Amino acid sequence: MSALFPALAAPSDRPALRCGPDMLTYAGLARAAGALAVRIGGTGRVAVWATPSAHTAVAVVAALLAGVPAVPLNPRTGERELAHILGDSAPGAVLAAPGDELPAGLAALPRIDVDLAPADGPAAPVAEPDDAESPALVVYTSGTTGPPKGVVLSRRAIAASLDALAEAWAWTADDVLVHALPLFHVHGLILGILGPLRRGGEVRHLGAFSVEGVARELGAGGGTMLFGVPTMYHRIADALGEDARLAEALAGARLLVSGSAALPVHDHERITAATGRAVVERYGMTETLMNTGVRPGGEPRPGTVGTPLAGVDLRLVDEDGSVLKELDGETVGEVQVRGPNLFSGYLNRPEATAAAFDGDWFRTGDMAVREADGAVRLVGRKATDLIKSGGYKIGAGEIENALLDHPGVREAAVTGEPDPDLGERIVAWVVPADASAPPAEAELAEHVAGLLAPHKRPRVVRYLDALPRNDMGKVLKKALPAAR
């Protein structure tokens, strides 16, 4: 296969990466990553202490140049989970920034510090491996249903997904991507770091998210693209009314992308009203990388994640295994996908890998409907967001969007719980805009029934100070009962 990073084969003084005070040109990145690649060559796997830094980017690029699978580690991982990941992936070393304090669980591993400006680099750019199926990354899932599983991603999957996004979004070397996403997850690392580097463009990582940083880098900084998650866009939407510079910066960007969870319709509308720009969404997961994407320039359709990307086949399947043909925007089925973007399997888990597939179709566990043009609208996870109430299949996502349309609701999550009459009743978990005067339960039920349908109204409303979320801003619904 062709190189993942053509721009490193003929390095130049074009900017490649900036994170805080650290900036690397393509020549500097080739030198730093090349020198590290020589040091780690032949290692079975390497762990990467994935802080939001230029050191993490250099470490992962070096591993890819060396043909050594990298295992990104979330610096906030707990002791037990870290021990599981290390025992499962058996890395031969850990790569970290000089001065990073590593937990005791990593003490037994040889440590290699990442040097951004090595005195001696390779005489020529390091040649990348040409085996498309060779493992590139082992990314561990969140482990919501047991210990995390190591998702093995090949060079083929990474290249196919990034190239399909480039086609859908007209992503080129002229683009400057701005983001503040974690670098232990596929969104921030593969899309947000490897994506720009594969195109030969520039990435600017904010280190930590702030609306001020977004305004600076998209405005005077000349950024053309912004990647974020709904929590970030929600904060941006809140700030737009009082920050003309932020609105101007967003209006000047070529592409605003949200992912990792559904962006509420209310935030879509607020951002578009203030900037004239629509936020586009895409849909993917660790095992599949990117499946669908909204193409920019079309009519804004908040709530959809677009149509399948080039090379990706997608279908909806009913509970009995039959393939759904309806493109009516109403019939709910589980998303299954196949294509070159799929992972190679779960590390050391052949049974789990086999169970994840229906033939050559990957079972995503996500529930969705399809519109007349084939666009996908996700309604939630099969395990937590599909509610069977009164004979209806109801997706939690559309109820959450309806609740967020109420001025008295700041955050909302919807789950189902057993009901002797309905099978399951709809429960709304609400963070009120004003904690001292939350909207009444009956008022919220009537609001949802008026926007959607009577059978979709919440039967129970529980009020919280905040919703439990993970590092990517996704609501941890399995933690909600403990929040009562």
TAWO-V724815 format. One record per backbone hydrogen bond with DSSP energy under -1.0 kcal/mol. CO is the residue of the C=O (numbers start at 0). NH is the residue of the N-H. E is the energy in kcal/mol with one decimal. If there is no record, write none. Layout:
co=CO nh=NH e=E
co=CO nh=NH e=E
This chain:
co=4 nh=7 e=-1.7
co=5 nh=8 e=-1.3
co=11 nh=26 e=-2.4
co=13 nh=25 e=-2.0
co=15 nh=202 e=-1.8
co=16 nh=23 e=-3.0
co=17 nh=204 e=-2.7
co=18 nh=21 e=-2.0
co=21 nh=18 e=-2.7
co=23 nh=15 e=-2.5
co=23 nh=16 e=-2.2
co=24 nh=28 e=-2.9
co=25 nh=29 e=-2.3
co=26 nh=30 e=-2.0
co=27 nh=31 e=-2.7
co=28 nh=32 e=-2.9
co=29 nh=33 e=-1.9
co=30 nh=34 e=-2.2
co=31 nh=35 e=-1.8
co=32 nh=36 e=-2.5
co=33 nh=37 e=-1.9
co=34 nh=38 e=-1.3
co=35 nh=39 e=-1.9
co=36 nh=40 e=-1.1
co=39 nh=42 e=-2.2
co=44 nh=91 e=-3.2
co=45 nh=70 e=-2.6
co=46 nh=94 e=-3.0
co=47 nh=49 e=-1.4
co=47 nh=72 e=-3.0
co=48 nh=50 e=-2.0
co=50 nh=52 e=-2.2
co=52 nh=56 e=-1.3
co=53 nh=57 e=-2.5
co=54 nh=58 e=-2.4
co=55 nh=59 e=-2.3
co=56 nh=60 e=-2.4
co=57 nh=61 e=-2.6
co=58 nh=62 e=-2.1
co=59 nh=63 e=-2.2
co=60 nh=64 e=-2.4
co=61 nh=65 e=-2.3
co=62 nh=67 e=-2.6
co=68 nh=45 e=-2.3
co=69 nh=137 e=-2.5
co=70 nh=47 e=-2.3
co=72 nh=49 e=-1.6
co=73 nh=76 e=-2.4
co=77 nh=81 e=-2.6
co=78 nh=82 e=-2.1
co=79 nh=83 e=-2.0
co=80 nh=84 e=-2.4
co=81 nh=85 e=-2.6
co=82 nh=86 e=-2.4
co=83 nh=87 e=-2.3
co=84 nh=88 e=-2.6
co=85 nh=89 e=-2.1
co=92 nh=46 e=-2.8
co=93 nh=111 e=-2.7
co=94 nh=48 e=-2.8
co=95 nh=113 e=-2.5
co=96 nh=99 e=-2.2
co=102 nh=105 e=-2.0
co=103 nh=106 e=-1.8
co=105 nh=108 e=-1.6
co=109 nh=93 e=-2.5
co=111 nh=95 e=-1.7
co=130 nh=133 e=-1.3
co=131 nh=155 e=-2.6
co=133 nh=154 e=-1.6
co=135 nh=69 e=-2.0
co=136 nh=152 e=-2.9
co=138 nh=150 e=-2.7
co=142 nh=145 e=-1.0
co=148 nh=140 e=-2.2
co=149 nh=346 e=-3.1
co=150 nh=138 e=-2.3
co=151 nh=343 e=-2.9
co=152 nh=135 e=-3.2
co=152 nh=136 e=-1.8
co=153 nh=157 e=-1.9
co=154 nh=158 e=-2.5
co=155 nh=159 e=-2.6
co=156 nh=160 e=-2.2
co=157 nh=161 e=-2.4
co=158 nh=162 e=-2.4
co=159 nh=163 e=-2.0
co=160 nh=164 e=-2.0
co=161 nh=165 e=-2.1
co=162 nh=166 e=-2.0
co=163 nh=167 e=-2.2
co=164 nh=168 e=-2.6
co=165 nh=170 e=-1.6
co=171 nh=174 e=-1.5
co=174 nh=201 e=-1.8
co=175 nh=223 e=-2.3
co=175 nh=224 e=-2.0
co=176 nh=203 e=-3.2
co=177 nh=226 e=-1.9
co=178 nh=205 e=-2.6
co=184 nh=188 e=-2.7
co=185 nh=190 e=-2.1
co=186 nh=191 e=-1.6
co=188 nh=192 e=-1.2
co=188 nh=193 e=-2.4
co=189 nh=194 e=-1.4
co=192 nh=196 e=-1.6
co=193 nh=197 e=-2.3
co=194 nh=198 e=-1.6
co=195 nh=199 e=-1.0
co=195 nh=200 e=-2.5
co=201 nh=176 e=-2.8
co=202 nh=17 e=-2.0
co=203 nh=178 e=-1.9
co=205 nh=207 e=-1.9
co=209 nh=213 e=-2.0
co=210 nh=214 e=-2.5
co=211 nh=215 e=-2.3
co=212 nh=216 e=-2.6
co=213 nh=217 e=-2.4
co=214 nh=218 e=-1.5
co=215 nh=220 e=-2.3
co=216 nh=222 e=-2.8
co=218 nh=221 e=-1.5
co=223 nh=253 e=-2.1
co=223 nh=254 e=-1.9
co=224 nh=177 e=-2.5
co=225 nh=256 e=-3.0
co=227 nh=258 e=-1.7
co=228 nh=232 e=-2.0
co=229 nh=233 e=-2.7
co=230 nh=234 e=-1.8
co=231 nh=235 e=-2.2
co=232 nh=236 e=-2.8
co=233 nh=237 e=-2.2
co=234 nh=238 e=-1.7
co=235 nh=239 e=-1.4
co=238 nh=241 e=-1.4
co=242 nh=246 e=-1.9
co=243 nh=247 e=-2.3
co=244 nh=248 e=-2.2
co=245 nh=249 e=-2.5
co=246 nh=250 e=-2.2
co=247 nh=251 e=-1.3
co=254 nh=225 e=-2.1
co=255 nh=279 e=-3.0
co=256 nh=227 e=-1.8
co=257 nh=281 e=-1.1
co=263 nh=267 e=-1.9
co=264 nh=268 e=-2.7
co=265 nh=269 e=-2.0
co=266 nh=270 e=-2.3
co=267 nh=271 e=-2.4
co=268 nh=272 e=-2.3
co=269 nh=273 e=-1.6
co=270 nh=274 e=-2.0
co=271 nh=275 e=-2.6
co=279 nh=257 e=-2.5
co=280 nh=293 e=-2.3
co=282 nh=290 e=-3.2
co=282 nh=291 e=-1.6
co=284 nh=288 e=-2.4
co=286 nh=342 e=-2.5
co=288 nh=284 e=-1.6
co=290 nh=308 e=-2.7
co=291 nh=282 e=-1.9
co=292 nh=306 e=-1.1
co=300 nh=303 e=-1.8
co=305 nh=375 e=-2.6
co=306 nh=292 e=-1.8
co=308 nh=311 e=-2.2
co=312 nh=337 e=-1.9
co=314 nh=335 e=-2.7
co=315 nh=323 e=-2.8
co=316 nh=333 e=-2.7
co=317 nh=320 e=-1.9
co=321 nh=317 e=-3.0
co=332 nh=367 e=-2.6
co=333 nh=316 e=-2.0
co=334 nh=363 e=-2.0
co=335 nh=314 e=-2.4
co=336 nh=361 e=-3.4
co=337 nh=312 e=-2.8
co=338 nh=341 e=-1.4
co=344 nh=151 e=-2.4
co=345 nh=348 e=-2.0
co=348 nh=352 e=-2.3
co=349 nh=353 e=-2.5
co=350 nh=354 e=-2.3
co=351 nh=355 e=-1.1
co=353 nh=356 e=-1.3
co=355 nh=362 e=-3.1
co=357 nh=360 e=-1.7
co=360 nh=357 e=-3.5
co=361 nh=336 e=-1.6
co=364 nh=381 e=-3.9
co=365 nh=334 e=-3.1
co=366 nh=378 e=-3.1
co=366 nh=379 e=-1.1
co=367 nh=332 e=-2.2
co=368 nh=376 e=-2.8
co=369 nh=328 e=-2.5
co=370 nh=373 e=-2.0
co=374 nh=370 e=-2.8
co=375 nh=304 e=-2.9
co=376 nh=368 e=-2.2
co=378 nh=396 e=-2.1
co=379 nh=366 e=-3.8
co=380 nh=384 e=-3.1
co=384 nh=395 e=-2.3
co=386 nh=393 e=-3.1
co=388 nh=391 e=-1.8
co=391 nh=388 e=-1.8
co=393 nh=386 e=-3.0
co=395 nh=399 e=-2.3
co=396 nh=400 e=-2.2
co=397 nh=401 e=-1.8
co=398 nh=402 e=-2.5
co=399 nh=403 e=-2.3
co=402 nh=405 e=-1.9
co=405 nh=408 e=-2.0
co=407 nh=432 e=-2.1
co=410 nh=430 e=-2.7
co=412 nh=428 e=-3.5
co=414 nh=426 e=-3.1
co=416 nh=424 e=-2.7
co=418 nh=422 e=-2.0
co=421 nh=389 e=-2.7
co=422 nh=418 e=-1.6
co=424 nh=416 e=-1.7
co=425 nh=458 e=-2.5
co=425 nh=459 e=-1.5
co=426 nh=414 e=-2.4
co=427 nh=461 e=-3.2
co=428 nh=412 e=-2.1
co=429 nh=463 e=-2.6
co=430 nh=409 e=-2.8
co=430 nh=410 e=-1.6
co=433 nh=436 e=-1.6
co=439 nh=443 e=-2.1
co=440 nh=444 e=-2.3
co=441 nh=445 e=-2.4
co=442 nh=446 e=-2.1
co=443 nh=447 e=-2.3
co=444 nh=448 e=-2.4
co=445 nh=449 e=-2.1
co=446 nh=450 e=-1.5
co=447 nh=451 e=-2.8
co=452 nh=455 e=-2.0
co=453 nh=456 e=-1.6
co=459 nh=427 e=-2.9
co=461 nh=429 e=-2.9
co=467 nh=475 e=-3.0
co=469 nh=472 e=-1.8
co=473 nh=469 e=-2.0
co=474 nh=476 e=-1.3
co=475 nh=478 e=-1.6
co=476 nh=479 e=-1.5
co=479 nh=482 e=-2.2
co=480 nh=483 e=-1.2
